[in-house]
Amino acid sequence: MNKELIINAVPNGVEIALLEDKKLVELHKENAENPFGVGDIYLGKVKKLMPGLNAAFVDVGYEKDAFLHYTDLSPYIRTLLKFTSQNMAWKAEGMADFGRLTMEPEIIKSGKITEVFQGKPQVLVQILKEPIAAKGPRLSCEISLPGRFVVLTPFNEVVAVSKKIHSSDERRRLQKIMEAIRPKNFGVIVRTAAEGKNTAELHEDLNQLVAKWHAIQRNLRGAEAPTKILGEQDKTTSILRDLLSADFNRIVVNDKVAFADTRSYLERIAPDRLDIIQHYQNGQAIFDTYGVTKQVKSSFGKTVSLPSGAYLIVEATEALHVIDVNSGYKSAATNQEENSLSTNLEAAQEISRQLRLRDLGGIIVVDFIDMKLPENKKKLYEAMHEFMRGDRARHTILPISKFGLMQITRQRMKQELEIKSDEACPTCLGTGKIASALVLEDEIAKNLDYLITHGHHKLTVLVHPIIAAYLSRGWPSIRMKWSAKHKQWIGLKPVNTLHLVEYKFLDKNNEEIRL
């Protein structure tokens, strides 16, 4: 699979398109005024404890106070609180030795938040989810620093290896390496990208993350909440860190500064891959050149068409997203069951793409075309799992129910991406309603009265052909009544280019009269 990253720098931010085999699968927009926030680490101040919710509201500098639930507290939250207060008060040169920090007892899973937070302390937190609608950001006290090959988790000494590395021998090898090189009081999660990497590469990645943690310690010195302690990389470098692999064959950037920043980051994490980055200098819009604009227009909206003629209906409610699969004009050349399975498999692949592209989160219910055979339902369920394999958001897929519905839950990280792919009708202005013929007739008559009383004669009314037919029908027609009333002939001319309820007036010299 070929992956391409198309980066479009615009005056107020950046737009990033991820293409897989030329097909748009992810679209990200980062606003300069509201930069990418997930992963940022803040020194926050507890503003309010909510025993009923077993949660706290924490001020981290956003418009709305952030939400911190007891389940998002680190088991080592007492150690984290001690570490925070010690580093804030540290006055000597250098920094406290994190490896010598004495670990406090873990909190219990069924505890109460009032038992952990006495008063309204300042606490180190990390953004888990960006603000969505009227809600503030979601926080976590389980601090993690992601690198390309490993994730550093302070305050514990657990080494875990990604379950996506299937070889047991490789998992054991990576486990032994990390046990040997990890510093004291740090845990490590080995990412899938670490498969096959040697000790030197893993150690370099780990050292960069430890250096970040030291930066956090330095930034905490003398800090007062709310303040950002360490910012996550921007969205571009975040995607590169998570996705850069052998099948990532091109990065195209249309801005000189963004190109230099991206190249600099790539030079640090993969100096052997610098040849894949290109500075786009063509005069045409970069998204147009690489077919992104066209795919955006065809992929967003209520209806999504499939190559076979089948289509999806995507709708959002307050509680969940609903996707309906329709066969459309798809030919039933084989029997109905085979045709339903074929359409459903095609729809499942597009649905997995739509979830990533729109970044749909929460509960998604898919109404597939009914199938009778259990083995076909199993095939569809397994296929959906396979199609969703490349989705970085955590998700759960349930088997098809007896009602033919598939339920999916997907991690909600930020506001759903909404793009208007339709345009407002110039006649109804998007309302779906236009003035009735009677109202239009009355409006034209009033304007005629005004123009004639102000000295205009031998007028011609330009209208849409349908309206012209309406004004000319019968005996006497409406146009005849107008002529009799004003004792002069009123011309009527159908014009195809006018909107249905649009009209104009010409004077005796065939020049348009501006009303």
N, C-alpha and C positions, 0 to 999 in steps of 0.2 A: 504494500500500500504506500503510495506517495503522499506525503503531507507537505502543505505549503502554508506559510503564514504571510498574509497580506496586511500591511500596516499603513493605514491612511491617517496621517497627522492633519488635523483641522485646527482652525484658530482657537476653538474652545476646548480642545481635548484630543483624543485619539480613538480611532475605530479599528478594530482588529478582527480579521476574518481568518478562520482556520478551514482550509480545504483538504479533503481527503479524496484522492483520485479525482480532482477537479470539482468535487461536490462540496458545497458549503455545509459544514456540520456545526460550527460554533461562530457566534458573532458577539463581540464584546464592545461596549462603549464606555470609555472612561472620560468623565468630565473633569476639566481642570479645577473647577470650583468644588467638586465632590469626588476626590480621587478614590481609587480602589482602597478599601479599608480592611478587608478580611485579613487577619494575621497581624495587624498592628498591635503593639503592646503599649498599654497606657498605665500610668499611675492614677487610679481612680479613687474617689471618696464615696463611701457608703452613705447614701442620703436617707434611705428609708428601708426598714426591715418589714417584710410582709409575712408574718407567721402563718397566716391562712394559706398562702401560696408556697410557703417554705422557700422564699426567695428574697432577694434584695434588689433595690434600685440603686444604681451606681452612677455618679456623675463622672463622665470621661470627656466632657467638653462638647458633646453633641447637643443638638437642639432639644432632643428628648433624652431623659435619663435612660441608661442602658439597663438591661434585665439580666440578673445573675441568679440562676436557680441552684438549689443545694446540690443537685446531681451534677452540676458543672463545676463544682468545687473540686480541687485536687484532693486526693486522700491525704496529701502532705500540706494542706492549707495552713496549718499552724506553723510549719517550717517556713512556708512562703511569707507569712505575715512577719515572722521574726527576721527573715532575710531582708524584707522590704524596709522595715524600721531600722535595722542595723546599717544598711547601705545609705539610707537617707541621712543618717546621723554621722556617717564616716567622714572624718576631717583630715586624717593623715594622708600623706602622699601614697600613690598607688591605690590598691584596693584590698579588701578583705579576701583571704584565701577561701574560695568556695569549697574546695575539697575538705577543709577542716570544719565546715559547718556541721553542728550537731543536729541530727534529725529528730524532730518531735514525733510523738506517737501519731499514727494515722487516725483519721476520723472514721466513724462507722457509717455504713451506707444508709442506714435508716434514721440518721440523726436529724436534728433541727438546726436551722440556720442561726437561730438566736443563741445556740450553744457555741457557735464558732465565732460570730462577730459580736464582741462585747463593745457596746457603744457604736460609734460610727468611724471605724478605722480607715486608714488609707491602705489600698491593696493593689498589687500588681495583677493586671488582667489582660486578656487577649481577645480581640474581636473575633467572634465565632460566625456571626451573620451580620450583614449590613442592615441599616434601618429599612423596614418594609412598611409601606403605607404610613399609618399613624404610629407605628411602633418604633421604639428606639432600637439600637443594636443589641444583639444577644452576646453575652460575654462568657468566657471560661477562665478558670484559674489554673487549668492544666496547661501550662505554658509549653509550647513546642516550637522548635526552630527548624523548618524544613530546608534541606539541602538537596542536591541533585541525586545523591545515592543514599543518604541517611537522613533521619529526623532526630534531632537532639531533644531529649525530654528531661529537663533538670528536676532534681529532688527525688529521683528514684534510680535504682540500679538495675532495671529490667532491660534485657536485650531481646527484642522480638524481630522476627524475619517475616517479610511479606508472604502471605499464603499463596500469592500468584506465582511464586517461585516453586515449581512442582518437584524439582529434583531434591530428594532428601539429602543426598551427598552435598549438593551445593548449599543447601540450607545449613547443614552442620558446619561446612567450611566457613561460611559468612558469620555464623554464630561464634565460632572460635576466634576469628579475627577480631570481631568487635569486643568480645570479652577481654581480649588481650590489650586493646589500644584505647578503650574508653576511659576517660578520667573518673575519679571518684565523685560520687553524688550525681552522676549523669546517667540517664538511661538512653538507649538508642533503639530506634526502629529502622530496620534495613529495608529500603524500598526495592521495588521490582527492578528498577534500572541498575541496581548494584550487581545483578547476576553476571558472573564472569569477570568482575573487576578484581584487580589485584590489591594487595594491602596498601601500597603507596597511594593509589587513587582514593581508596576509602579513607585513609588517614588524612589526606589533604582536605577532603570534603569535611571531615569531622573537625579538623583544626579551624577551618573557616567559621564553622558554627560556634565553636567554643570562643573564638574571637568576638563573635556577635554577643555572646552572653557576657563577656567582659565589658563590652560597650554598654550593655544594659546596666551593669553594676556602676560604671562611671557616670552614666546619665541619671542614675537614681540619687547621686550625691547632692544633697541640698535641694532636691526637687519638691515641689508642692503640687498636690492634686487640684484640678485635673490637668494632666500634661502627657503628651506623647513621649514615650521613652525610646521606642524603636519602631520605625516605619517599615512595613513590608515593602518589597520591591513593587514597582508598578506592574500593571496587568501584563504587559509584554514580556518582561523578564520572568514573571510568575509562570506564564504559559510555557516559555522556553525551558525553564527549570523542570517542569513536570512532564513535558511532552518530547523534548529533544531526544531523538533516537536515530538509528541508522536509516530508517525510512523517511526521515525529515529531510527533504531535498532542496527546499528553497525558502528563503525569507526575503520579502521585497518590501522596502520602506521608501516612502515618497518624500521624506523630510530629512534634511542634512543633519540636524541635531539628533533626531530620533535614530537615524542610521548610525551615527557615531556612538550613541549610548548603547544601542543594541549590539554593535560590533565589539564594543569594549566588554560588555557582559559575556558575549560569546567567547571572547578571547580568554576570559578567566575560567569558564566552565568547560569549554571544548575547543582549545586552540587549533585542533586538527580539522575543525569544521568551518573555518572562516570563509571558505569558498562558496558556501551556500547563501551568504547574505549579499543582496544587490541593492544599489541605490537607484530607485526609479526616477527618471528625469524626462520621461515622455510628456508632451503637453496635455494628453488626454487624462481624464480622471482615472486614478489607479484602479478603483473598484469597477469601472466600466471596462477597462482593458482586460482584467482577469475574470470577467463575468460574474462578479459578486452582486452588482446592482440588480441585474436581471434575476438572479436566483433569490434575492431578498424579496423582490416584487412578487415572484411566483410562489414563495414558500410561506409568507405570512398572510394572515387573513383568516376568515372563518372557514373557507373551503380550500382544500389542498388537493389538486389533481394528481393522479398517478399515471404512469405511462400506458397502462393497460386500458385506461378509461374509467377505472374505479376511482373513488375519491373519498377524502376524509372530511368530516365536519368537526371542527375543534371549537368548543365553547367553554367559557369559564363561569363558574358560579361562586358564591361567597365561600362555600365549603370545599369545593373540589373542581377539577377539570374533567370534562367529559369529551371523549372522542368516539365518534360514530363512523363505522366503516360501511361504505355503500359500494355495491358492485357496478353501478352505472350501466354503461352499454357493453360491458365486458362480455364477450361471446361465450356461451356455454356449449362449446364444441364437444366437450367430454361430459360425463355425468355431473349432476349438480354438486355432489359431495367433493369431487376432485376440483371442480371450478371454485367452490367456496374455500377449499384449502389453499389453492393457488392465489386467490385474491387476498386472503388473510395473511399469507406469508409476505406478499408484496407490501401490504399495509403495515405489517409489524416492522419491517425494515424502515419504512418512512416514519413511523411513529417514534422509533428509537432516535431517529435523526431530529425530528421535531422537538422532542423533549430536551435535547442538547441545544438546539438552535434557539428555541424560545426561552430556555432555562426554566421550564415549568417545574414547580416544586409542590410538595404536599401530596395529596391523594389524587391519582389519575385513574379514571374508570374508562375502560375501552370496551365498546360494544361491537364485537366482531360478528361477521356473518355466521349464522347458525351452522354447526356441523354435528352430525349424529354419531360418528365413529369415535370412540375414546382414543384410539391410536392417533387420529388426526389432531385431536385437541392436545395430546401430549407433544406431537411434532411442533405445533404452534408455540406451545409453552417453552420448549427447549430452544426453538429458533429465536424467540424474544430474548431469552437469556444470552444467546450468542450475539445478537445484534446490540445488546446493551453492554457488552463486555468493555467496549472502549469508552464508556461514560465514566468520567472521574467522580461525579457526584454519587454519594452512597444511595443505593436503591434496593428495594425489595419487590419481587414479582410473585404474585400468587397464581396458582393454576386456574384455568377457566372454570367458572362456577356453572351450576346446572342451568342458570339463566343465560349462559353464553357470554358472561362478562369477565374481563380480566382486570384485576385490581393491582395498581402499582403505586408504591410510595417512593418519592424521590427527594433527596436532601434539598432543602430550600436555603440557598446561600444569600440571595439578594432579590431585589424586585424583578419580577418577570419582565422579559424584554418584549415590548410592544412596538410594532412598526406598522404604520398605516400604509397598506399596500393598495388601497382603493382611493379614488378621488371623488370629491363632492360633485354631484351633478350640477352643471351650470344653470339648469332650469329650476330645480327644486332646492338647490344649495344643500343637498344632503338630507333634507327632511323627508323625502319620499312623497311630498304633497305639493300640488300646484293650485293656483287659483282656478275656480270653476269658469266655464265658458261665459256664464251669465255675468260674473264679476268682471271678467276681461272685457266683455261687450260694453258694460256700463263705464269702465275706465276709459276705453277708446272714445266713447260718445262724449264724456266730459272734456277730454282733451280737444276734441273737434270743436265743441262749443267755445272753448277758450281761444283757440287759434283763429276761428272765423270772426269772433267778436273783436279780435285785435288786428283785423285787416288782411288775413290770409284768405286767398281764394284758389279755386281749382286744385284742391288738395288731393293727394293720393296716399292711401294707407298701405304700408308694406307689412304683411303678416306671414306667418307660416302657412303652407298650403292647406293644412287641415282646418285652420281657423278661417282661411279665405273661403273654403267650401261652406263652413258653418254660416258665415256672414252673407253668403250669396244664395243660400237655399230658400225655397218657398216663394210664394207670391202674396203680398209683397215681401221681399227679402229685407233683412235688417239694413243692408246697404241702401236699398230704395227708400226706406223710412228716413234714414239720415239725410239723403238727398232732398226728399220732399220737405223736411223740416227746415233745411237751410237754403232752399230754393236754388240749389246748384248741385251739379253732378259730383259725387264723391268717388274718386277712383279707388280701385282695390287691386293690389298686385301681390300674388303669392311669391314668396322667396324661400327657397329650400334652406338657405344658410342661417335663417333666423331660428331661435329656440321656439318651442311650442307656444310660450306665452309672451314672446317678445314682439314688439311692433315699432314701426317708425313712420314718420310723416315726411312726404316730399311736397315742396311748393310747386307753383306753376312752371318754374324753371328746372324742375327735377333736382333741386338741391335739398339736402336733408335739413329739416327744421329741428334745432336743439330745444328741447323743452326745459 
